[in-house]
Each structure stands twice: as C-alpha cells, then as structure tokens.
C-alpha cells in the first residue's frame, strides 16, 4: 500500500508505461540542458535507444510537439537580450572551444 502525501491509500500496481514515458522525457530534458545538440537529434537518438514498448512510443509526443517544450527550457538558460548597446558579455560567451578569445576587437568601442 502506497500512501501519497498521507491522504490516499493506493492499492494498485504502478503504471510502468507512465514511468517509462516520464523517464524518457526526463532524459531528453537533461540532454537538452547539458548539450548543444539540436533538439530533433536528441529526440531521435533518445527514442531510438529507449527500451520501451512500441505502444508507449506511439502515445509519446511527436518531435514537433516536444520541440516547443524543450526549446523553452533551453531558452531559459540563455542570457536575456540587452536593453542598451552597453552591456557586458558573460565569460561563457567570450571563448571558443579551445579556450581562445572569441572577440579580439570590439569595433563599437573604437575611438
């Protein structure tokens, strides 16, 4: 017997399909937050490697349906648009992959 929040007794088995679906969505969301891989590629890779029943995948949201939610999550990590032309660039965006400076000269600050 599982007691949810101390209010209701549940005497049924857990819904494994729902658990697998939530786990698949959670895996996609984690990859979306940690990688710059396109959302469509994440969707395809995760659904391909998921060990879930075909009926679960048939009921799972399509790439287009889940793209909006994942894109909104990814957008929250980006810095807001500047409100003026004078703004600081976060250190994360000042370097390229091999840790070299991306912006060597800012023409807007030229005398």
C-alpha positions as CSV (number, residue, x, y, z in Angstrom):
1,X,0.0,0.0,0.0
2,X,1.4,3.4,-1.0
3,X,0.3,6.5,0.8
4,X,0.6,9.6,-1.3
5,X,1.1,12.7,0.9
6,X,-0.6,10.8,3.8
7,X,-4.0,11.3,2.3
8,X,-4.9,8.5,0.0
9,X,-4.3,4.8,0.1
10,X,-3.2,3.3,-3.3
11,X,-3.6,-0.4,-3.7
12,X,-2.9,-0.7,-7.4
13,X,0.4,-1.5,-9.2
14,X,2.4,1.4,-10.6
15,X,1.8,2.3,-14.2
16,X,5.1,1.2,-15.8
17,X,4.2,2.8,-19.1
18,X,3.8,6.2,-17.5
19,X,7.0,5.8,-15.6
20,X,8.9,4.9,-18.8
21,X,7.4,7.8,-20.6
22,X,8.4,10.2,-17.8
23,X,11.9,8.8,-17.7
24,X,12.3,9.2,-21.5
25,X,11.1,12.8,-21.3
26,X,13.4,13.5,-18.4
27,X,16.4,12.0,-20.3
28,X,15.6,14.3,-23.2
29,X,15.3,17.3,-21.0
30,X,18.6,16.6,-19.3
31,X,20.4,16.2,-22.6
32,X,18.8,19.4,-23.8
33,X,20.1,21.3,-20.8
34,X,23.6,19.9,-21.0
35,X,24.3,19.7,-24.7
36,X,24.0,21.9,-27.7
37,X,22.8,19.1,-29.9
38,X,19.8,20.0,-32.0
39,X,16.5,19.1,-30.3
40,X,15.4,17.0,-33.2
41,X,18.6,14.9,-33.0
42,X,18.1,14.4,-29.2
43,X,14.6,13.3,-29.8
44,X,15.6,10.8,-32.5
45,X,18.5,9.4,-30.5
46,X,16.6,9.0,-27.2
47,X,13.6,7.4,-28.8
48,X,15.8,5.0,-30.8
49,X,17.8,3.9,-27.7
50,X,14.8,3.8,-25.4
51,X,13.9,0.3,-24.3
52,X,10.1,0.9,-24.3
53,X,7.2,-0.8,-25.9
54,X,6.1,0.4,-29.3
55,X,2.7,1.3,-27.9
56,X,4.4,3.7,-25.5
57,X,6.3,5.3,-28.3
58,X,3.1,5.6,-30.3
59,X,1.5,7.6,-27.5
60,X,4.6,9.6,-26.9
61,X,4.6,13.2,-28.2
62,X,6.0,13.7,-31.7
63,X,9.2,15.6,-32.4
64,X,7.3,18.8,-33.2
65,X,5.2,18.5,-30.0
66,X,8.1,18.1,-27.7
67,X,10.4,20.5,-29.5
68,X,8.5,23.5,-28.2
69,X,8.8,22.4,-24.6
70,X,12.5,21.6,-24.9
71,X,13.2,24.8,-26.7
72,X,11.5,26.8,-24.0
73,X,13.7,25.0,-21.4
74,X,16.8,25.7,-23.4
75,X,15.9,29.4,-23.9
76,X,15.8,29.9,-20.1
77,X,19.5,29.2,-19.9
78,X,20.4,31.9,-22.4
79,X,21.1,35.4,-21.1
80,X,18.4,38.0,-21.7
81,X,18.6,40.4,-24.6
82,X,20.4,43.6,-23.7
83,X,18.3,46.6,-23.0
84,X,21.0,49.0,-24.3
85,X,24.1,48.9,-26.5
86,X,26.3,49.0,-23.5
87,X,26.4,45.6,-21.8
88,X,28.8,43.0,-20.5
89,X,29.4,39.7,-22.3
90,X,29.3,36.7,-19.9
91,X,32.6,34.8,-19.8
92,X,31.0,31.7,-21.2
93,X,30.4,33.5,-24.5
94,X,33.9,35.1,-24.7
95,X,35.8,32.0,-25.5
96,X,35.7,29.4,-28.3
97,X,36.0,25.7,-27.9
98,X,39.8,25.7,-27.5
99,X,39.6,28.4,-24.8
100,X,40.8,31.2,-27.1
101,X,39.2,34.6,-27.1
102,X,36.3,34.8,-29.5
103,X,36.1,38.6,-29.7
104,X,39.6,40.2,-30.1
105,X,38.4,43.7,-31.0
106,X,35.1,45.4,-30.4
107,X,34.6,48.0,-33.2
108,X,31.8,49.7,-31.2
109,X,34.5,50.9,-28.7
110,X,36.9,52.2,-31.3
111,X,37.9,55.8,-30.8
